Amino acid sequence: MRRLVSRLIRLCWILIVVFLCVGITASVTGVITPADAQPAPRQNTVTLNGMIYLSRTTLQQRFQASINQQLPKLKDTAIKNIVSGLPGWAGDFANSLIQPSVKLLALTPQQAGLRADLQLSLYNGDPDPTAISMLVTFQVLNSTTVQVSGQPIDGQPTLISGPITTITLPIGQISSVTPTPTCGTSGLQVGLQLPVNLAANATKAQSNTSAAYVPLSLHSSQREQRSQTQQDSVAANIEIPVSSLSTLAQGLGTITINSSLQAQNLQITEQNGTYSASADIIGNVFGNPTLKLGTATTILAPSAVNGQLQMNVTNTNVHILFLTLPVNDYNQQIQQSLNAAISSALKNQVYINSVTVGPNSQIPCAAPSSLLLSGTASLN
């Protein structure tokens, strides 16, 4: 009997010591054991804030085509001014003689718009073409369209006054439009809101988990669509601030690693030209996420693969108690979830040729921590 009591007392002391050790370790490492812990909710949608930059060359080509379409109207106006007060036959003669052409020589970004320098010839071989300058202005017409208009500059004759054309973007919702007088090759910055359907992407990301560390696959129909889009597109650069990337990561909510572990509170920050993604590792107790076991920090290097953005995991540091984190599974889940979400935001309408973190030679005005995608996009 005494031996049994002695063993029970010893067992009680062992349990007390174990609980004390666990409590001390938890207080030192920050491990918590909330009684009512719940999985972080996955949002249905999040919105990325971004900007698309259109080059002066792209805009010049587009405006030249629009001006060419308006030449018949310009011709009528020129003839009316010339033959005003003359007999009717003078109009017929002038109509057969005058074949006006307008050449857009340069676009120069200014605060109020783009200064367009043009050359007007009344007929082929005109020895004395007229130099005209006008201001091209921009206004958000609706969520997908920018209205482009022209107005005369003081001291210059009026060539076009009023709407010239529109620019319709294939992705996002337009929030602003601003000329870029000090931004390399860019002529125009269009602010975008890019909605991401995270609920749909969750299934897509899970279906790709069998192929770790490989680019998102492109079906043949997608490749054909991308090839056609690239042929019909214009050069464009898209900037996504790191704050938007972090918003996207937080919106992913709980990411299941395996039956015992989950990742929550995913945060993304810029670090030495790459991105760092940190997350809380939560352990399941009786099927419920209860214990914060530690943190995992993953380094993500963005690149362009087959016209898509690919966030590549290069390294994961783990600070975790009790259990061993399956790093390969964790890396795969993080990579696939982010790639699926960003791909959804761009809707396969942007063909990405290169990726940088921070500005490049074409867009020196990009923020140092922003994700800058360079490629092609279709404009309507």
C-alpha positions as CSV (number, residue, x, y, z in Angstrom):
1,M,0.0,0.0,0.0
2,R,2.8,2.4,0.9
3,R,4.5,1.6,-2.4
4,L,1.3,2.4,-4.3
5,V,0.9,5.7,-2.5
6,S,4.5,6.6,-3.1
7,R,4.1,5.9,-6.9
8,L,1.0,8.1,-7.0
9,I,2.7,10.9,-5.3
10,R,5.7,10.6,-7.6
11,L,3.4,10.6,-10.7
12,C,1.7,13.8,-9.4
13,W,5.0,15.5,-9.0
14,I,6.1,14.5,-12.5
15,L,2.8,15.9,-14.0
16,I,3.3,19.2,-12.1
17,V,6.8,19.5,-13.4
18,V,5.7,18.8,-16.9
19,F,3.0,21.4,-16.8
20,L,5.3,24.0,-15.3
21,C,7.9,23.3,-18.0
22,V,5.3,23.7,-20.7
23,G,4.0,26.9,-19.2
24,I,7.5,28.4,-18.9
25,T,8.4,27.4,-22.5
26,A,5.1,28.9,-23.7
27,S,5.7,32.2,-22.0
28,V,9.3,32.5,-23.3
29,T,8.5,31.5,-26.9
30,G,5.2,33.2,-27.2
31,V,3.3,29.9,-27.7
32,I,-0.4,30.4,-26.8
33,T,-3.1,27.9,-26.0
34,P,-6.4,29.8,-26.5
35,A,-9.4,27.8,-25.4
36,D,-11.7,29.3,-28.1
37,A,-9.3,29.5,-31.0
38,Q,-11.0,29.5,-34.4
39,P,-9.6,29.2,-37.9
40,A,-8.9,32.5,-39.5
41,P,-11.7,33.0,-42.0
42,R,-11.0,32.9,-45.8
43,Q,-12.5,36.0,-47.5
44,N,-14.5,35.4,-50.6
45,T,-12.9,38.3,-52.4
46,V,-10.1,40.8,-51.9
47,T,-9.1,43.8,-54.0
48,L,-5.6,44.5,-55.1
49,N,-4.7,48.1,-55.7
50,G,-2.3,48.5,-58.7
51,M,-1.3,50.8,-61.5
52,I,-0.7,50.1,-65.2
53,Y,1.7,52.3,-67.1
54,L,1.2,53.0,-70.8
55,S,4.3,54.1,-72.7
56,R,4.4,57.3,-74.8
57,T,5.1,55.1,-77.9
58,T,2.0,53.1,-77.3
59,L,-0.2,56.2,-76.8
60,Q,1.3,57.9,-79.9
61,Q,0.5,55.0,-82.1
62,R,-3.0,54.8,-80.8
63,F,-3.7,58.5,-81.1
64,Q,-2.2,58.6,-84.6
65,A,-4.8,56.0,-85.7
66,S,-7.6,58.0,-84.1
67,I,-6.5,61.2,-85.8
68,N,-6.4,59.4,-89.1
69,Q,-10.0,58.4,-88.6
70,Q,-11.0,62.0,-88.1
71,L,-9.3,63.3,-91.3
72,P,-12.5,63.4,-93.3
73,K,-14.0,65.8,-90.7
74,L,-10.8,67.9,-90.7
75,K,-10.9,68.1,-94.5
76,D,-14.4,69.4,-94.5
77,T,-13.5,72.0,-91.9
78,A,-10.4,73.1,-93.9
79,I,-12.4,73.4,-97.2
80,K,-15.1,75.5,-95.6
81,N,-12.6,77.9,-94.2
82,I,-10.8,78.2,-97.5
83,V,-13.8,78.6,-99.9
84,S,-16.0,80.7,-97.6
85,G,-17.7,83.4,-99.8
86,L,-16.4,81.9,-103.1
87,P,-18.6,80.4,-105.9
88,G,-19.7,76.8,-105.5
89,W,-17.3,75.5,-108.1
90,A,-14.4,76.6,-105.8
91,G,-15.5,74.1,-103.2
92,D,-15.5,71.3,-105.8
93,F,-12.0,72.3,-106.9
94,A,-10.7,72.6,-103.3
95,N,-12.2,69.2,-102.5
96,S,-10.3,67.5,-105.3
97,L,-7.1,69.3,-104.5
98,I,-7.0,69.1,-100.7
99,Q,-6.0,65.8,-99.2
100,P,-5.0,66.6,-95.7
101,S,-2.7,64.5,-93.5
102,V,-1.7,64.9,-89.9
103,K,1.4,63.4,-88.4
104,L,1.8,63.1,-84.7
105,L,5.5,63.9,-84.0
106,A,5.7,63.7,-80.3
107,L,3.8,63.3,-77.0
108,T,5.2,65.0,-73.9
109,P,3.7,64.3,-70.5
110,Q,2.7,67.3,-68.5
111,Q,0.7,67.8,-65.3
112,A,-2.5,68.6,-67.1
113,G,-2.2,66.0,-69.9
114,L,0.0,65.1,-72.8
115,R,1.3,67.8,-75.2
116,A,0.8,66.6,-78.7
117,D,3.1,68.1,-81.4
118,L,1.6,67.6,-84.9
119,Q,2.3,68.4,-88.5
120,L,-0.6,69.2,-90.8
121,S,-0.2,68.9,-94.6
122,L,-3.0,70.0,-96.8
123,Y,-1.9,67.8,-99.7
124,N,0.7,65.2,-100.5
125,G,4.1,67.0,-100.9
126,D,2.9,70.2,-99.2
127,P,6.1,72.3,-99.1
128,D,4.9,74.3,-96.1
129,P,3.1,72.0,-93.6
130,T,1.6,73.6,-90.5
131,A,3.0,72.9,-87.1
132,I,0.3,72.6,-84.5
133,S,0.4,71.7,-80.8
134,M,-2.6,70.6,-78.7
135,L,-3.2,69.2,-75.2
136,V,-4.5,65.7,-74.9
137,T,-6.5,65.2,-71.6
138,F,-7.9,62.1,-69.9
139,Q,-10.9,61.4,-67.7
140,V,-12.3,58.2,-66.1
141,L,-15.5,57.6,-68.1
142,N,-16.5,54.4,-66.2
143,S,-15.0,51.5,-64.4
144,T,-13.3,50.1,-67.5
145,T,-12.9,53.1,-69.9
146,V,-10.8,56.3,-70.1
147,Q,-12.1,59.1,-72.2
148,V,-9.4,60.8,-74.3
149,S,-10.1,64.4,-75.5
150,G,-8.2,67.2,-77.2
151,Q,-8.1,70.9,-76.6
152,P,-6.2,73.8,-78.1
153,I,-3.2,75.4,-76.4
154,D,-3.2,79.1,-76.1
155,G,-1.9,80.8,-79.2
156,Q,-2.3,77.7,-81.3
157,P,-5.0,77.1,-84.0
158,T,-7.7,74.6,-83.1
159,L,-7.3,71.3,-84.8
160,I,-9.4,69.0,-82.6
161,S,-11.6,70.1,-79.7
162,G,-13.5,67.4,-77.8
163,P,-13.4,63.6,-77.7
164,I,-10.6,61.8,-79.7
165,T,-10.9,58.2,-78.6
166,T,-11.3,55.9,-75.6
167,I,-9.0,53.4,-73.8
168,T,-10.6,50.3,-72.4
169,L,-8.5,48.0,-70.2
170,P,-9.0,44.3,-70.0
171,I,-8.4,43.9,-66.3
172,G,-9.6,45.5,-63.1
173,Q,-11.7,48.6,-62.4
174,I,-10.2,52.0,-63.3
175,S,-9.9,54.3,-60.3
176,S,-7.7,57.1,-61.6
177,V,-5.7,58.3,-64.6
178,T,-2.6,60.5,-64.3
179,P,0.0,61.7,-66.8
180,T,3.6,60.8,-65.8
181,P,6.0,63.7,-66.7
182,T,8.9,62.2,-64.7
183,C,8.6,58.4,-65.2
184,G,10.9,57.1,-67.9
185,T,9.2,55.8,-71.0
186,S,5.7,56.1,-69.4
187,G,3.2,58.6,-70.6
188,L,0.2,57.6,-68.5
189,Q,-0.5,55.9,-65.2
190,V,-3.9,54.3,-64.8
191,G,-4.9,53.3,-61.2
192,L,-6.6,49.9,-61.0
193,Q,-8.6,47.9,-58.5
194,L,-8.1,44.2,-59.2
195,P,-10.7,41.9,-57.6
196,V,-9.6,38.4,-56.7
197,N,-12.1,35.6,-56.1
198,L,-10.3,33.7,-53.3
199,A,-13.1,31.1,-52.9
200,A,-12.7,29.9,-56.5
201,N,-8.9,30.0,-56.3
202,A,-8.8,27.8,-53.2
203,T,-10.0,24.8,-55.2
204,K,-7.7,25.7,-58.1
205,A,-4.7,25.9,-55.8
206,Q,-5.5,22.6,-54.2
207,S,-5.8,20.9,-57.5
208,N,-2.2,21.9,-58.4
209,T,-0.6,20.6,-55.2
210,S,0.6,17.4,-56.8
211,A,3.2,19.3,-58.7
212,A,5.4,21.1,-56.2
213,Y,8.0,23.7,-57.4
214,V,6.7,23.8,-61.0
215,P,5.0,26.7,-62.8
216,L,1.3,26.7,-63.0
217,S,0.4,24.6,-66.0
218,L,-1.1,26.2,-69.1
219,H,-3.5,24.2,-71.2
220,S,-3.1,24.3,-74.9
221,S,-6.2,26.5,-75.3
222,Q,-4.8,29.0,-72.8
223,R,-1.5,29.1,-74.7
224,E,-3.3,29.8,-78.0
225,Q,-5.3,32.5,-76.3
226,R,-2.1,34.0,-74.8
227,S,-0.3,33.9,-78.1
228,Q,-3.2,35.7,-79.9
229,T,-3.4,38.2,-77.0
230,Q,0.3,38.9,-77.2
231,Q,0.0,39.6,-81.0
232,D,-2.8,42.1,-80.5
233,S,-1.4,43.8,-77.4
234,V,0.7,46.8,-76.5
235,A,3.6,47.1,-74.1
236,A,2.6,47.8,-70.6
237,N,4.0,47.7,-67.0
238,I,1.9,46.9,-64.0
239,E,2.9,47.9,-60.5
240,I,1.4,46.1,-57.4
241,P,2.4,47.6,-54.1
242,V,3.7,45.3,-51.4
243,S,0.7,46.4,-49.2
244,S,-1.7,44.9,-51.7
245,L,0.3,41.7,-51.8
246,S,0.0,41.5,-48.0
247,T,-3.7,42.2,-48.2
248,L,-4.0,39.3,-50.6
249,A,-2.0,37.0,-48.4
250,Q,-4.1,37.9,-45.3
251,G,-7.3,37.2,-47.3
252,L,-6.2,33.7,-47.9
253,G,-7.1,33.0,-44.2
254,T,-6.3,29.5,-43.0
255,I,-4.1,27.4,-45.2
256,T,-4.2,23.6,-44.4
257,I,-0.8,22.0,-44.4
258,N,-1.8,18.6,-43.2
259,S,-4.3,16.9,-40.8
260,S,-2.4,18.3,-37.8
261,L,-1.1,21.7,-38.9
262,Q,-2.5,24.9,-40.4
263,A,-0.9,28.3,-41.3
264,Q,-2.7,31.5,-40.4
265,N,-2.1,35.2,-40.4
266,L,0.1,35.2,-43.6
267,Q,2.0,38.5,-44.0
268,I,4.2,39.6,-46.9
269,T,7.0,42.2,-46.7
270,E,9.8,43.2,-49.0
271,Q,13.3,42.1,-48.1
272,N,16.4,42.8,-50.2
273,G,14.8,42.6,-53.6
274,T,12.6,39.6,-52.7
275,Y,9.5,39.0,-50.5
276,S,9.3,37.5,-47.1
277,A,6.1,35.7,-46.1
278,S,5.6,34.9,-42.4
279,A,2.8,32.9,-40.9
280,D,1.7,31.5,-37.6
281,I,1.8,27.7,-37.5
282,I,-1.3,26.3,-35.6
283,G,-1.6,22.8,-34.3
284,N,-4.9,20.9,-34.3
285,V,-6.2,19.4,-31.0
286,F,-9.0,16.9,-31.4
287,G,-9.5,18.3,-34.9
288,N,-9.7,22.0,-33.9
289,P,-6.9,24.6,-34.4
290,T,-5.9,25.3,-30.9
291,L,-2.2,25.7,-30.3
292,K,0.1,28.3,-31.8
293,L,3.2,26.2,-32.2
294,G,5.5,28.8,-33.7
295,T,6.2,30.7,-36.9
296,A,7.5,30.0,-40.4
297,T,9.2,32.6,-42.6
298,T,9.4,31.9,-46.3
299,I,11.4,33.8,-48.9
300,L,9.6,34.3,-52.2
301,A,11.4,35.2,-55.4
302,P,9.1,36.4,-58.2
303,S,9.8,35.5,-61.8
304,A,8.0,35.3,-65.2
305,V,7.3,31.8,-66.5
306,N,5.2,31.1,-69.7
307,G,3.8,34.6,-69.5
308,Q,2.6,34.3,-65.9
309,L,3.9,35.5,-62.6
310,Q,5.5,32.7,-60.6
311,M,6.2,33.2,-56.9
312,N,9.1,30.8,-56.2
313,V,9.9,29.6,-52.7
314,T,13.6,29.7,-52.2
315,N,13.9,29.1,-48.4
316,T,11.8,28.5,-45.3
317,N,13.0,29.1,-41.7
318,V,10.9,27.4,-39.0
319,H,10.6,28.2,-35.3
320,I,8.2,25.6,-34.0
321,L,7.8,23.4,-30.9
322,F,6.8,19.8,-30.4
323,L,6.2,19.0,-34.1
324,T,8.2,19.0,-37.3
325,L,6.8,21.2,-40.0
326,P,6.6,19.4,-43.4
327,V,8.5,22.1,-45.2
328,N,7.9,20.8,-48.8
329,D,4.1,20.6,-48.3
330,Y,4.1,24.0,-46.6
331,N,6.1,25.7,-49.4
332,Q,3.9,24.1,-52.0
333,Q,0.7,25.3,-50.4
334,I,2.0,28.9,-50.0
335,Q,3.3,29.0,-53.6
336,Q,0.2,27.6,-55.2
337,S,-2.2,29.7,-53.2
338,L,-0.5,33.0,-54.1
339,N,0.1,32.2,-57.7
340,A,-3.5,31.1,-58.3
341,A,-4.8,34.3,-56.6
342,I,-2.5,36.7,-58.6
343,S,-3.3,34.9,-61.8
344,S,-7.0,35.4,-61.1
345,A,-6.5,39.2,-60.6
346,L,-4.8,39.5,-64.1
347,K,-7.4,37.2,-65.7
348,N,-4.8,35.8,-68.2
349,Q,-5.1,39.1,-70.1
350,V,-1.5,40.2,-69.4
351,Y,1.5,38.4,-70.8
352,I,4.4,38.9,-68.5
353,N,7.9,39.0,-69.9
354,S,9.9,40.1,-66.8
355,V,9.4,40.8,-63.1
356,T,11.3,43.0,-60.8
357,V,10.9,44.1,-57.2
358,G,11.1,47.9,-57.3
359,P,11.7,50.2,-60.3
360,N,13.4,49.3,-63.6
361,S,14.9,51.5,-66.4
362,Q,11.5,51.9,-68.1
363,I,9.5,52.8,-64.9
364,P,11.9,54.5,-62.5
365,C,9.0,56.0,-60.5
366,A,7.8,52.6,-59.1
367,A,8.1,52.2,-55.3
368,P,11.2,50.3,-54.1
369,S,9.0,47.6,-52.5
370,S,6.5,47.2,-55.3
371,L,6.1,44.2,-57.6
372,L,6.6,45.5,-61.2
373,L,5.4,43.3,-64.1
374,S,6.6,44.1,-67.6
375,G,4.9,42.6,-70.6
376,T,1.9,43.2,-72.9
377,A,-1.8,43.9,-72.4
378,S,-4.7,44.3,-74.8
379,L,-6.3,47.7,-75.2
380,N,-9.7,48.4,-76.8
